[in-house]
Every structure is written in C-alpha cells, then in structure tokens.
Amino acid sequence: MSVRTYATSQNSRAYEDRHSQDMATVIGCIRTTMLVVGRCAAQIGTPYSMDLEQRLQGLEKRFSFKPSASEIKRIALQADSFIEQWGGRVAEDSRAKTDDIKSLLLTLADTVQLVGNYDHACTGQLEDLSRSLASAAALDDVSQIKTSLARNIAQIKSSVGQMRRNSQDIVMQLKQQISAYEQKLEFAEAIAFKDQLTGLANRCRIEQQIQWNIQHELTFCIVMFDLNHFKPVNDEFGHSAGDNVLKQFSSNLQAVTRAGDLLGRWGGDEFIAVTMCKESEGRSYIERVNNTVFGKYRVPIENNQFGIDLQVSASIGIAEWSPGETIDQVVAKADANMYENKKSNRRYR
C-alpha cells in the first residue's frame, strides 16, 4: 500500500468515526428530547397525556436497534404527529378553562386597583399592574395568560412588599382576596372531575385513575353497574323522578364502597367502581351491594304527596386487570360481563 493510499484510508476511517460520533450525538439528543417531552406531558395527569408518554417511550426504544437515517426520519415524523395530536387535546382543555382564569384575573385587577386607592405611595405602580392584568385577561390562550402573569411577578412582589411596610391591614386584605381566589380555583378543579347530578367522580376522573393504576401496574378490578328497567321510570314518572333514583342509588352505593376505592358515574344510568383488590374480594363488594343497596326506594313524584315505591336493582359486571391490558380492554371485559348478567336477569351470588 502506498503512502498516499494509506493516508486516504486513514482519513476516510477518521471521517467515518466522526460521522458515527455525530450520529450518536444526534440520536442521543432526539431520544432524550422524546423522553423529556413524554415526562412533562404525563405530569398533566390526563389519560391522553400519559398515553403520549407511553407512545414516545415506545418510539425511543426503536433507537436501540441502530436505525438507518431514513428510519430515524420516520421515527421523528411519528413523534411529531403524536405530539401534535396531544397538543390539540391540551388546547381544547385549556380553552375550556380560559374563561374562569380570565374572570379571576379581572377580579384580581379590580382588587389591586382598590388597594392602590388606599395607598397613594403605590398608586402609580399598582395602576400599571392593574392595566397589565386586565390586558392579560383579554387574551384567549392560557399559555399567553401565564406568560403575561410571569412578567408581572416581580412587580407584584415589589408592590406587596411596599404595602406591607406602609399598611399591614391592606396587605391582610389582599391576602384574604388571594386566598379566596385560590379556593375558587380549587373548587373549579374539583367540579371538573365531579358528576354534577350525583356528586360522584365523573368519567374523566375514573379514566384518569384507571390509567394511573395501569401505569403503575397495581392490582385492581373494574365493577360496572347498569340500573335495571330505568328507562320506564323516566317515561312514566318524569326525569325528576329518574334523577332522584340515580341520586339515591349513588348515595347508597357510595356508603358500601371502601374509602380507598373510587366510585363514579360512567354515564346515564351506568356506574363504575375501581376497587383496589383482586376479583375474589371484588365479588364480596358485589355481595354487599346486593344485600344493602338494592331494594325499595321511596321516590317523590309530582301530584303525589306520598311519592311511590320503586324496586331498584342493577346488572353487574366485574373484571380484574391483567398486565398488558389497556384501559379500553379491561373496561370492555367488565362491560361484557355486565351485559351477560343483564341478559340472564340474575345477580352475582
């Protein structure tokens, strides 16, 4: 081999080594980014956010097989599609909460303005803050509102510090107002996961809990309840009577459900319990329901001061989650068992 040929070979090998190192660095950055995005999304706590984390984790594992450049591009495009779909869902949820946030911002702006009227030393600064908060409330995007608020944090701290030095009473009033806003936000968040008629967890909250259990590989069962002969109650006695039956049933069902389990309204006259136990223990829960929840319910109706007695029962289906099953699969198992129970017109014994 000539000196020139040898040098060319060495240069080629060095180029390939640098290229391999560059590719490894790029792939490492992509993998890290996908995992970080997934973890950040999962912190939101919604089922579709947790699903994004799982999808990105699945894509990240494909890099372990040393994919080609074209395969890397396909993986990146899939990740981009998953993130875009997730972003659309987050945007929908954000828009639903924007009005409440805007209302609170306007109220806070009014409060700041009021405090400013009592403390002339801070009036100019607080008026600027009031206008800034009011402008933030006019925005339509939650992320923009948060960004606008972040820019005013230092100003808020400065104003509160000055007011503390000038008037402890005014500071206390502001703290009370802020505490009231925090309570309102907490209440709004609780409402978002609560069924308005029965007060139980709603479907969104139930799905969130099931997804959490699956992600952490916990042992649990799904128990489905479907009220028997409920439609005739609405048809014959009116929806107010039907609503009363649903509220009584949910209250009685909650009374026999353990504190560590989650009971919710799945929709219409269907209820669901997420019990942290094996199926054998879950059947003991069903037995308690049979013995204490089913029976005669006194239901008030219009033009009848005494009301009427209705026999209330439900078809029941139970399914224990098996590792590897998705939320749809375990719910479908319980649902299928419930319909088998309804068709045979029997109860678990």
Protein Blocks (a to p, Z undefined) as FASTA:
>chain_A
ZZklmmmmmmmmmmmmmmmmmmmmmmmmmmmmmmmmmmmmmmnopaklmmmmmmmmmmmm
mmmnopafklmmmmmmmmmmmmmmmmmmmmmmmmmmmmmmmmmmmmmmmmmmmmmmmmmk
lmmmmmmmmmmmmmmmmpcbfklmmmmmmmmmmmmmmmmmmmmmmomklmmmmmmmmmmm
mmmmmmmmmmmmccfklopacfklmmmmmmmmmmnopacdddddddehklmmmmmnojkl
mmmmmmmmmmmmmmmpcfkbccddfbhjbccddddbdfklmmmmmmmmmmmmgccddddd
ehianbpadddddddddddddehiafklmmmmmmmmmmmmmmnopacZZ
